[in-house]
Amino acid sequence: MARMTEEEADRLDELWTKTTPEIDTSKPGYFTQHMAHLIEVDNFSAAYLRARAEATNKTPMQIIGEMVREQISAAM
């Protein structure tokens, strides 16, 4: 892999420090697909979700999804 010259590194540094990235949410990508799904929970709930996720080898979102589906089916 070729190394950058000092001049190239300075230009790249200037580009990244002085340029605000533009995000196009109409295009699919990780952040456009997943950032809308972020939720905020209290510390107790977060600890429970982490512990259950480790014990069941599932993600916290999978656990929340299961809990929501259980509540919906119980209400019907």
C-alpha positions, 0 to 999 in steps of 0.5 A: 500500500502506497503511503501518503505524502505530507501534502496529501495528508494535509489536504485530506485532513483539511477536507475531513475537518472542514467539510460537513458530511451530507446524508441522503436518507432516501438511499438505503444504508445502515444508518437510514435503515437502523437509526429510525429504530433506536429507542431509549430505555432506562438503566434497569431495562437496558441491563435486563436486555443486555443480560437476556441478550447474552443468555439467549444469543439474541439481539436486544431488538429481537428480545423487544420484538418478541415482548411486543408480539407477546403483548399484542397477542395477549391483548387479542 
